[in-house]
């Protein structure tokens, strides 16, 4: 079953103070992380924090399981 994840994204100070929300369709937490790691703005030095945010993210099951796994939208400041 595919799920939509609403993930809190941030790059903490002192690197920057950017943050936002990323919506991802994935079958599980690992696939969600893999998709995010391909995202152009993904900072690999925060891998451990991102997985924590994926696990804590609000998740909603999709009625249509045929949806392609992907980053649906990203709002970053």
N, CA, C and O atoms as a CHARMM CRD file, in Angstrom:
* protein
*
  308
    1    1 UNK  N      0.84600  -1.18100   0.00000 PROA 1      0.00000
    2    1 UNK  CA     0.00000   0.00000   0.00000 PROA 1      0.00000
    3    1 UNK  C      0.88700   1.24000   0.00000 PROA 1      0.00000
    4    1 UNK  O      1.86300   1.31300   0.74700 PROA 1      0.00000
    5    2 UNK  N      0.54900   2.20200  -0.83200 PROA 2      0.00000
    6    2 UNK  CA     1.29900   3.46200  -0.90100 PROA 2      0.00000
    7    2 UNK  C      0.74100   4.44400   0.13100 PROA 2      0.00000
    8    2 UNK  O     -0.44000   4.42100   0.47900 PROA 2      0.00000
    9    3 UNK  N      1.62400   5.28700   0.59200 PROA 3      0.00000
   10    3 UNK  CA     1.31100   6.25800   1.62500 PROA 3      0.00000
   11    3 UNK  C      1.84100   7.61300   1.19500 PROA 3      0.00000
   12    3 UNK  O      2.86400   7.69700   0.51700 PROA 3      0.00000
   13    4 UNK  N      1.14600   8.67700   1.58800 PROA 4      0.00000
   14    4 UNK  CA     1.71000  10.01100   1.38900 PROA 4      0.00000
   15    4 UNK  C      2.25900  10.47600   2.72700 PROA 4      0.00000
   16    4 UNK  O      1.57600  10.42700   3.75000 PROA 4      0.00000
   17    5 UNK  N      3.50100  10.92500   2.69700 PROA 5      0.00000
   18    5 UNK  CA     4.21500  11.41600   3.87800 PROA 5      0.00000
   19    5 UNK  C      4.25800  12.94100   3.80200 PROA 5      0.00000
   20    5 UNK  O      4.50200  13.50100   2.73300 PROA 5      0.00000
   21    6 UNK  N      4.02700  13.60600   4.91300 PROA 6      0.00000
   22    6 UNK  CA     4.15600  15.05800   5.02300 PROA 6      0.00000
   23    6 UNK  C      5.33200  15.32400   5.95500 PROA 6      0.00000
   24    6 UNK  O      5.19000  15.29900   7.17800 PROA 6      0.00000
   25    7 UNK  N      6.48400  15.57500   5.36500 PROA 7      0.00000
   26    7 UNK  CA     7.74300  15.58400   6.11100 PROA 7      0.00000
   27    7 UNK  C      8.21900  16.99700   6.40000 PROA 7      0.00000
   28    7 UNK  O      8.28900  17.84300   5.50800 PROA 7      0.00000
   29    8 UNK  N      8.54500  17.23500   7.66100 PROA 8      0.00000
   30    8 UNK  CA     9.14300  18.48300   8.10000 PROA 8      0.00000
   31    8 UNK  C     10.60800  18.45200   7.66600 PROA 8      0.00000
   32    8 UNK  O     11.34700  17.54100   8.03900 PROA 8      0.00000
   33    9 UNK  N     11.02900  19.45000   6.87600 PROA 9      0.00000
   34    9 UNK  CA    12.40500  19.50400   6.38800 PROA 9      0.00000
   35    9 UNK  C     13.05700  20.76400   6.90900 PROA 9      0.00000
   36    9 UNK  O     12.44800  21.83400   6.90400 PROA 9      0.00000
   37   10 UNK  N     14.28100  20.64600   7.35300 PROA 10     0.00000
   38   10 UNK  CA    15.01700  21.80600   7.82800 PROA 10     0.00000
   39   10 UNK  C     16.50500  21.54000   7.66200 PROA 10     0.00000
   40   10 UNK  O     16.94100  20.39000   7.61600 PROA 10     0.00000
   41   11 UNK  N     17.27500  22.61300   7.57500 PROA 11     0.00000
   42   11 UNK  CA    18.73000  22.55500   7.65700 PROA 11     0.00000
   43   11 UNK  C     19.08600  23.46900   8.81500 PROA 11     0.00000
   44   11 UNK  O     18.98200  24.69000   8.69400 PROA 11     0.00000
   45   12 UNK  N     19.50600  22.89500   9.94100 PROA 12     0.00000
   46   12 UNK  CA    19.68900  23.69100  11.16000 PROA 12     0.00000
   47   12 UNK  C     20.85300  24.69100  11.08900 PROA 12     0.00000
   48   12 UNK  O     21.79100  24.53500  10.30800 PROA 12     0.00000
   49   13 UNK  N     20.75300  25.70400  11.92000 PROA 13     0.00000
   50   13 UNK  CA    21.80200  26.68700  12.11500 PROA 13     0.00000
   51   13 UNK  C     23.03900  25.96200  12.63200 PROA 13     0.00000
   52   13 UNK  O     22.84200  25.07100  13.45800 PROA 13     0.00000
   53   14 UNK  N     24.25000  26.21900  12.26600 PROA 14     0.00000
   54   14 UNK  CA    24.75000  27.37900  11.54600 PROA 14     0.00000
   55   14 UNK  C     24.84400  27.18500  10.03100 PROA 14     0.00000
   56   14 UNK  O     25.18300  28.13500   9.32400 PROA 14     0.00000
   57   15 UNK  N     24.55800  26.00100   9.51200 PROA 15     0.00000
   58   15 UNK  CA    24.64000  25.80400   8.05800 PROA 15     0.00000
   59   15 UNK  C     23.68400  26.74400   7.34200 PROA 15     0.00000
   60   15 UNK  O     24.03700  27.37600   6.34600 PROA 15     0.00000
   61   16 UNK  N     22.48900  26.82100   7.85800 PROA 16     0.00000
   62   16 UNK  CA    21.48500  27.72600   7.31800 PROA 16     0.00000
   63   16 UNK  C     20.30800  27.71200   8.28200 PROA 16     0.00000
   64   16 UNK  O     20.36600  27.08200   9.33800 PROA 16     0.00000
   65   17 UNK  N     19.28100  28.38600   7.92400 PROA 17     0.00000
   66   17 UNK  CA    18.06800  28.36300   8.73500 PROA 17     0.00000
   67   17 UNK  C     16.87700  28.04100   7.84900 PROA 17     0.00000
   68   17 UNK  O     15.77500  28.54600   8.06200 PROA 17     0.00000
   69   18 UNK  N     17.10700  27.20800   6.86800 PROA 18     0.00000
   70   18 UNK  CA    16.05300  26.86300   5.91900 PROA 18     0.00000
   71   18 UNK  C     15.18100  25.74600   6.46800 PROA 18     0.00000
   72   18 UNK  O     15.63600  24.89600   7.23300 PROA 18     0.00000
   73   19 UNK  N     13.94500  25.76700   6.06900 PROA 19     0.00000
   74   19 UNK  CA    13.03200  24.72500   6.47700 PROA 19     0.00000
   75   19 UNK  C     11.89500  24.63000   5.48800 PROA 19     0.00000
   76   19 UNK  O     11.86500  25.34300   4.48500 PROA 19     0.00000
   77   20 UNK  N     10.97100  23.75500   5.77400 PROA 20     0.00000
   78   20 UNK  CA     9.82200  23.62700   4.90100 PROA 20     0.00000
   79   20 UNK  C      9.10900  22.31100   5.08400 PROA 20     0.00000
   80   20 UNK  O      9.25800  21.63300   6.10100 PROA 20     0.00000
   81   21 UNK  N      8.32500  21.96100   4.07200 PROA 21     0.00000
   82   21 UNK  CA     7.51700  20.74000   4.09300 PROA 21     0.00000
   83   21 UNK  C      7.69700  20.05200   2.74200 PROA 21     0.00000
   84   21 UNK  O      7.64400  20.69000   1.69100 PROA 21     0.00000
   85   22 UNK  N      7.91100  18.73900   2.79300 PROA 22     0.00000
   86   22 UNK  CA     8.03500  17.95400   1.57200 PROA 22     0.00000
   87   22 UNK  C      6.99000  16.84700   1.61700 PROA 22     0.00000
   88   22 UNK  O      6.88200  16.12900   2.61100 PROA 22     0.00000
   89   23 UNK  N      6.22700  16.71100   0.54800 PROA 23     0.00000
   90   23 UNK  CA     5.21900  15.65000   0.42500 PROA 23     0.00000
   91   23 UNK  C      5.77700  14.55800  -0.48800 PROA 23     0.00000
   92   23 UNK  O      6.23400  14.82500  -1.60000 PROA 23     0.00000
   93   24 UNK  N      5.72700  13.32700   0.00900 PROA 24     0.00000
   94   24 UNK  CA     6.31000  12.20700  -0.72600 PROA 24     0.00000
   95   24 UNK  C      5.32500  11.04200  -0.75000 PROA 24     0.00000
   96   24 UNK  O      4.70300  10.72800   0.26500 PROA 24     0.00000
   97   25 UNK  N      5.18800  10.40700  -1.90200 PROA 25     0.00000
   98   25 UNK  CA     4.42900   9.15800  -2.00100 PROA 25     0.00000
   99   25 UNK  C      5.44200   8.02500  -2.03200 PROA 25     0.00000
  100   25 UNK  O      6.33600   8.00700  -2.87800 PROA 25     0.00000
  101   26 UNK  N      5.30200   7.08500  -1.11500 PROA 26     0.00000
  102   26 UNK  CA     6.22700   5.95700  -1.02200 PROA 26     0.00000
  103   26 UNK  C      5.51800   4.76000  -0.40500 PROA 26     0.00000
  104   26 UNK  O      4.46800   4.90100   0.22200 PROA 26     0.00000
  105   27 UNK  N      6.10500   3.57700  -0.59100 PROA 27     0.00000
  106   27 UNK  CA     5.51400   2.37000  -0.02700 PROA 27     0.00000
  107   27 UNK  C      5.92800   2.13800   1.42800 PROA 27     0.00000
  108   27 UNK  O      5.22700   1.45500   2.17400 PROA 27     0.00000
  109   28 UNK  N      7.08700   2.71600   1.83400 PROA 28     0.00000
  110   28 UNK  CA     7.54500   2.55600   3.21300 PROA 28     0.00000
  111   28 UNK  C      8.57000   3.63800   3.54400 PROA 28     0.00000
  112   28 UNK  O      8.93600   4.43900   2.68300 PROA 28     0.00000
  113   29 UNK  N      9.03100   3.65900   4.79700 PROA 29     0.00000
  114   29 UNK  CA     9.96600   4.68800   5.24900 PROA 29     0.00000
  115   29 UNK  C     11.27000   4.66900   4.46100 PROA 29     0.00000
  116   29 UNK  O     11.80600   5.72600   4.12600 PROA 29     0.00000
  117   30 UNK  N     11.78300   3.48400   4.16500 PROA 30     0.00000
  118   30 UNK  CA    13.05100   3.38900   3.43500 PROA 30     0.00000
  119   30 UNK  C     12.93100   3.96700   2.03000 PROA 30     0.00000
  120   30 UNK  O     13.80500   4.71200   1.58700 PROA 30     0.00000
  121   31 UNK  N     11.86500   3.63000   1.33600 PROA 31     0.00000
  122   31 UNK  CA    11.69200   4.17300  -0.01000 PROA 31     0.00000
  123   31 UNK  C     11.53600   5.69200   0.05200 PROA 31     0.00000
  124   31 UNK  O     12.04700   6.40400  -0.81300 PROA 31     0.00000
  125   32 UNK  N     10.84600   6.18100   1.05400 PROA 32     0.00000
  126   32 UNK  CA    10.69200   7.62400   1.23700 PROA 32     0.00000
  127   32 UNK  C     12.06100   8.27300   1.42100 PROA 32     0.00000
  128   32 UNK  O     12.34800   9.29800   0.80200 PROA 32     0.00000
  129   33 UNK  N     12.89700   7.69300   2.25600 PROA 33     0.00000
  130   33 UNK  CA    14.24300   8.22100   2.48300 PROA 33     0.00000
  131   33 UNK  C     15.06000   8.19000   1.19400 PROA 33     0.00000
  132   33 UNK  O     15.76400   9.15100   0.88300 PROA 33     0.00000
  133   34 UNK  N     14.97100   7.10100   0.45000 PROA 34     0.00000
  134   34 UNK  CA    15.71300   6.98200  -0.81000 PROA 34     0.00000
  135   34 UNK  C     15.30000   8.07200  -1.79800 PROA 34     0.00000
  136   34 UNK  O     16.14400   8.66400  -2.47000 PROA 34     0.00000
  137   35 UNK  N     14.00300   8.33000  -1.87900 PROA 35     0.00000
  138   35 UNK  CA    13.52100   9.38700  -2.76800 PROA 35     0.00000
  139   35 UNK  C     14.03400  10.75600  -2.31900 PROA 35     0.00000
  140   35 UNK  O     14.44800  11.57200  -3.14300 PROA 35     0.00000
  141   36 UNK  N     14.00500  10.99800  -1.02800 PROA 36     0.00000
  142   36 UNK  CA    14.48600  12.27900  -0.51600 PROA 36     0.00000
  143   36 UNK  C     15.98400  12.45000  -0.71600 PROA 36     0.00000
  144   36 UNK  O     16.45300  13.56600  -0.94100 PROA 36     0.00000
  145   37 UNK  N     16.73600  11.36700  -0.63700 PROA 37     0.00000
  146   37 UNK  CA    18.19200  11.47300  -0.79700 PROA 37     0.00000
  147   37 UNK  C     18.56400  11.86500  -2.22000 PROA 37     0.00000
  148   37 UNK  O     19.68400  12.31600  -2.46000 PROA 37     0.00000
  149   38 UNK  N     17.64300  11.70100  -3.17000 PROA 38     0.00000
  150   38 UNK  CA    17.87000  12.12700  -4.55400 PROA 38     0.00000
  151   38 UNK  C     17.42200  13.56600  -4.78200 PROA 38     0.00000
  152   38 UNK  O     17.68200  14.13800  -5.84100 PROA 38     0.00000
  153   39 UNK  N     16.75900  14.14600  -3.80800 PROA 39     0.00000
  154   39 UNK  CA    16.25600  15.51900  -3.90200 PROA 39     0.00000
  155   39 UNK  C     17.44700  16.48200  -3.97500 PROA 39     0.00000
  156   39 UNK  O     18.36800  16.35800  -3.16800 PROA 39     0.00000
  157   40 UNK  N     17.46000  17.43600  -4.91300 PROA 40     0.00000
  158   40 UNK  CA    18.62100  18.32300  -5.09600 PROA 40     0.00000
  159   40 UNK  C     19.04700  19.08100  -3.84000 PROA 40     0.00000
  160   40 UNK  O     20.24100  19.31900  -3.65500 PROA 40     0.00000
  161   41 UNK  N     18.11900  19.46400  -2.97700 PROA 41     0.00000
  162   41 UNK  CA    18.45800  20.24800  -1.78000 PROA 41     0.00000
  163   41 UNK  C     18.74800  19.39200  -0.55100 PROA 41     0.00000
  164   41 UNK  O     18.91600  19.92900   0.54400 PROA 41     0.00000
  165   42 UNK  N     18.80900  18.07100  -0.71200 PROA 42     0.00000
  166   42 UNK  CA    19.01500  17.17900   0.42700 PROA 42     0.00000
  167   42 UNK  C     20.44600  17.30300   0.93800 PROA 42     0.00000
  168   42 UNK  O     21.39400  17.16200   0.16500 PROA 42     0.00000
  169   43 UNK  N     20.60700  17.55900   2.20800 PROA 43     0.00000
  170   43 UNK  CA    21.91900  17.68800   2.83800 PROA 43     0.00000
  171   43 UNK  C     22.24000  16.37400   3.54500 PROA 43     0.00000
  172   43 UNK  O     21.63800  16.06000   4.57200 PROA 43     0.00000
  173   44 UNK  N     23.18400  15.60700   3.00200 PROA 44     0.00000
  174   44 UNK  CA    23.49000  14.26600   3.52200 PROA 44     0.00000
  175   44 UNK  C     24.00800  14.27700   4.95600 PROA 44     0.00000
  176   44 UNK  O     23.94000  13.25100   5.63300 PROA 44     0.00000
  177   45 UNK  N     24.51700  15.38800   5.43200 PROA 45     0.00000
  178   45 UNK  CA    25.04500  15.42600   6.79500 PROA 45     0.00000
  179   45 UNK  C     23.93300  15.32900   7.84900 PROA 45     0.00000
  180   45 UNK  O     24.21600  15.19300   9.03900 PROA 45     0.00000
  181   46 UNK  N     22.65700  15.40100   7.40400 PROA 46     0.00000
  182   46 UNK  CA    21.53500  15.30300   8.34300 PROA 46     0.00000
  183   46 UNK  C     20.70800  14.03900   8.11000 PROA 46     0.00000
  184   46 UNK  O     19.51500  14.00700   8.41100 PROA 46     0.00000
  185   47 UNK  N     21.35900  12.98700   7.56700 PROA 47     0.00000
  186   47 UNK  CA    20.67100  11.72000   7.28700 PROA 47     0.00000
  187   47 UNK  C     19.91000  11.19400   8.49100 PROA 47     0.00000
  188   47 UNK  O     18.74500  10.81700   8.37000 PROA 47     0.00000
  189   48 UNK  N     20.55500  11.16400   9.65100 PROA 48     0.00000
  190   48 UNK  CA    19.92700  10.59400  10.84400 PROA 48     0.00000
  191   48 UNK  C     18.70200  11.40300  11.27000 PROA 48     0.00000
  192   48 UNK  O     17.70600  10.82400  11.70400 PROA 48     0.00000
  193   49 UNK  N     18.75900  12.69800  11.15500 PROA 49     0.00000
  194   49 UNK  CA    17.61600  13.53200  11.52200 PROA 49     0.00000
  195   49 UNK  C     16.47500  13.37300  10.52800 PROA 49     0.00000
  196   49 UNK  O     15.30600  13.37100  10.91500 PROA 49     0.00000
  197   50 UNK  N     16.81200  13.23800   9.24200 PROA 50     0.00000
  198   50 UNK  CA    15.76800  13.10400   8.22700 PROA 50     0.00000
  199   50 UNK  C     14.99600  11.80900   8.42600 PROA 50     0.00000
  200   50 UNK  O     13.76900  11.80100   8.32300 PROA 50     0.00000
  201   51 UNK  N     15.69600  10.71100   8.71000 PROA 51     0.00000
  202   51 UNK  CA    14.98000   9.44900   8.93200 PROA 51     0.00000
  203   51 UNK  C     14.06100   9.57500  10.13900 PROA 51     0.00000
  204   51 UNK  O     12.95100   9.04100  10.12500 PROA 51     0.00000
  205   52 UNK  N     14.49900  10.26500  11.17300 PROA 52     0.00000
  206   52 UNK  CA    13.63500  10.49900  12.32600 PROA 52     0.00000
  207   52 UNK  C     12.39000  11.27700  11.95300 PROA 52     0.00000
  208   52 UNK  O     11.30100  10.98200  12.44500 PROA 52     0.00000
  209   53 UNK  N     12.53800  12.26600  11.08900 PROA 53     0.00000
  210   53 UNK  CA    11.37900  13.04400  10.64300 PROA 53     0.00000
  211   53 UNK  C     10.45200  12.22700   9.75700 PROA 53     0.00000
  212   53 UNK  O      9.23700  12.42100   9.78100 PROA 53     0.00000
  213   54 UNK  N     11.01400  11.32300   8.98400 PROA 54     0.00000
  214   54 UNK  CA    10.18100  10.44100   8.15800 PROA 54     0.00000
  215   54 UNK  C      9.34000   9.54100   9.05900 PROA 54     0.00000
  216   54 UNK  O      8.14300   9.37100   8.82800 PROA 54     0.00000
  217   55 UNK  N      9.95600   8.97300  10.07300 PROA 55     0.00000
  218   55 UNK  CA     9.24000   8.08300  10.99300 PROA 55     0.00000
  219   55 UNK  C      8.14100   8.83100  11.73500 PROA 55     0.00000
  220   55 UNK  O      7.06500   8.27700  11.96300 PROA 55     0.00000
  221   56 UNK  N      8.39500  10.09200  12.11700 PROA 56     0.00000
  222   56 UNK  CA     7.41800  10.88400  12.87800 PROA 56     0.00000
  223   56 UNK  C      6.39100  11.59900  11.99400 PROA 56     0.00000
  224   56 UNK  O      5.40700  12.13800  12.50100 PROA 56     0.00000
  225   57 UNK  N      6.61400  11.60500  10.69300 PROA 57     0.00000
  226   57 UNK  CA     5.75900  12.36800   9.78600 PROA 57     0.00000
  227   57 UNK  C      4.32100  11.87300   9.78200 PROA 57     0.00000
  228   57 UNK  O      4.07600  10.67300   9.91000 PROA 57     0.00000
  229   58 UNK  N      3.36100  12.79700   9.63500 PROA 58     0.00000
  230   58 UNK  CA     1.97900  12.36000   9.39600 PROA 58     0.00000
  231   58 UNK  C      1.94900  11.56600   8.08500 PROA 58     0.00000
  232   58 UNK  O      2.53900  11.96900   7.08300 PROA 58     0.00000
  233   59 UNK  N      1.25000  10.43600   8.11800 PROA 59     0.00000
  234   59 UNK  CA     1.17000   9.55200   6.95700 PROA 59     0.00000
  235   59 UNK  C     -0.29300   9.23100   6.68400 PROA 59     0.00000
  236   59 UNK  O     -1.08300   9.02300   7.60500 PROA 59     0.00000
  237   60 UNK  N     -0.63400   9.19400   5.40300 PROA 60     0.00000
  238   60 UNK  CA    -2.01000   8.90500   5.00600 PROA 60     0.00000
  239   60 UNK  C     -1.99500   7.86600   3.89500 PROA 60     0.00000
  240   60 UNK  O     -1.31400   8.03000   2.88200 PROA 60     0.00000
  241   61 UNK  N     -2.75400   6.79700   4.09800 PROA 61     0.00000
  242   61 UNK  CA    -2.84100   5.74200   3.08900 PROA 61     0.00000
  243   61 UNK  C     -3.56900   6.27300   1.86100 PROA 61     0.00000
  244   61 UNK  O     -4.54100   7.01900   1.97800 PROA 61     0.00000
  245   62 UNK  N     -3.09400   5.88400   0.69200 PROA 62     0.00000
  246   62 UNK  CA    -3.72500   6.30000  -0.55300 PROA 62     0.00000
  247   62 UNK  C     -4.73400   5.24900  -0.99500 PROA 62     0.00000
  248   62 UNK  O     -4.47800   4.04900  -0.88800 PROA 62     0.00000
  249   63 UNK  N     -5.86600   5.69800  -1.48500 PROA 63     0.00000
  250   63 UNK  CA    -6.89300   4.78100  -1.96600 PROA 63     0.00000
  251   63 UNK  C     -6.45100   4.09200  -3.25300 PROA 63     0.00000
  252   63 UNK  O     -6.80700   2.94100  -3.50400 PROA 63     0.00000
  253   64 UNK  N     -5.67200   4.80500  -4.06500 PROA 64     0.00000
  254   64 UNK  CA    -5.18900   4.26100  -5.33400 PROA 64     0.00000
  255   64 UNK  C     -3.74700   3.80000  -5.15400 PROA 64     0.00000
  256   64 UNK  O     -2.84000   4.62500  -5.04000 PROA 64     0.00000
  257   65 UNK  N     -3.53300   2.49600  -5.12900 PROA 65     0.00000
  258   65 UNK  CA    -2.19500   1.94500  -4.91100 PROA 65     0.00000
  259   65 UNK  C     -1.33400   2.01200  -6.16900 PROA 65     0.00000
  260   65 UNK  O     -0.16100   1.64000  -6.13200 PROA 65     0.00000
  261   66 UNK  N     -1.89500   2.47900  -7.27600 PROA 66     0.00000
  262   66 UNK  CA    -1.15000   2.56300  -8.53100 PROA 66     0.00000
  263   66 UNK  C     -0.33600   3.84600  -8.65300 PROA 66     0.00000
  264   66 UNK  O      0.35500   4.04800  -9.65200 PROA 66     0.00000
  265   67 UNK  N     -0.41000   4.70800  -7.65300 PROA 67     0.00000
  266   67 UNK  CA     0.34200   5.96800  -7.69600 PROA 67     0.00000
  267   67 UNK  C      1.84200   5.67600  -7.74800 PROA 67     0.00000
  268   67 UNK  O      2.35000   4.78200  -7.07200 PROA 67     0.00000
  269   68 UNK  N      2.52900   6.46300  -8.57500 PROA 68     0.00000
  270   68 UNK  CA     3.98100   6.34400  -8.69100 PROA 68     0.00000
  271   68 UNK  C      4.64600   6.91000  -7.42800 PROA 68     0.00000
  272   68 UNK  O      4.23900   7.95800  -6.92800 PROA 68     0.00000
  273   69 UNK  N      5.65900   6.22100  -6.92200 PROA 69     0.00000
  274   69 UNK  CA     6.42700   6.73400  -5.79600 PROA 69     0.00000
  275   69 UNK  C      7.23100   7.91700  -6.28100 PROA 69     0.00000
  276   69 UNK  O      7.93500   7.83100  -7.28700 PROA 69     0.00000
  277   70 UNK  N      7.12300   9.04700  -5.54800 PROA 70     0.00000
  278   70 UNK  CA     7.80000  10.26600  -5.99500 PROA 70     0.00000
  279   70 UNK  C      7.67500  11.36600  -4.93900 PROA 70     0.00000
  280   70 UNK  O      6.89300  11.26500  -3.99400 PROA 70     0.00000
  281   71 UNK  N      8.46000  12.40200  -5.13000 PROA 71     0.00000
  282   71 UNK  CA     8.29200  13.63000  -4.35900 PROA 71     0.00000
  283   71 UNK  C      7.18100  14.40400  -5.06300 PROA 71     0.00000
  284   71 UNK  O      7.31300  14.78400  -6.22600 PROA 71     0.00000
  285   72 UNK  N      6.09800  14.62900  -4.35100 PROA 72     0.00000
  286   72 UNK  CA     4.93700  15.28600  -4.93600 PROA 72     0.00000
  287   72 UNK  C      5.11800  16.79700  -4.95400 PROA 72     0.00000
  288   72 UNK  O      4.84600  17.45000  -5.96200 PROA 72     0.00000
  289   73 UNK  N      5.57600  17.34800  -3.83700 PROA 73     0.00000
  290   73 UNK  CA     5.71300  18.78800  -3.71600 PROA 73     0.00000
  291   73 UNK  C      6.72900  19.10300  -2.63600 PROA 73     0.00000
  292   73 UNK  O      6.88300  18.34500  -1.67800 PROA 73     0.00000
  293   74 UNK  N      7.41400  20.21000  -2.78900 PROA 74     0.00000
  294   74 UNK  CA     8.36400  20.65900  -1.77600 PROA 74     0.00000
  295   74 UNK  C      8.21300  22.15600  -1.60400 PROA 74     0.00000
  296   74 UNK  O      8.34600  22.91900  -2.56100 PROA 74     0.00000
  297   75 UNK  N      7.93600  22.57000  -0.38100 PROA 75     0.00000
  298   75 UNK  CA     7.89000  23.98500  -0.04000 PROA 75     0.00000
  299   75 UNK  C      9.06300  24.23600   0.89500 PROA 75     0.00000
  300   75 UNK  O      9.07000  23.77500   2.03600 PROA 75     0.00000
  301   76 UNK  N     10.05900  24.97400   0.40000 PROA 76     0.00000
  302   76 UNK  CA    11.25000  25.24200   1.19400 PROA 76     0.00000
  303   76 UNK  C     11.45600  26.74300   1.29700 PROA 76     0.00000
  304   76 UNK  O     11.25000  27.47000   0.32500 PROA 76     0.00000
  305   77 UNK  N     11.86200  27.20800   2.47100 PROA 77     0.00000
  306   77 UNK  CA    12.12400  28.64800   2.64800 PROA 77     0.00000
  307   77 UNK  C     13.60400  28.91600   2.52300 PROA 77     0.00000
  308   77 UNK  O     14.03600  30.06300   2.63900 PROA 77     0.00000
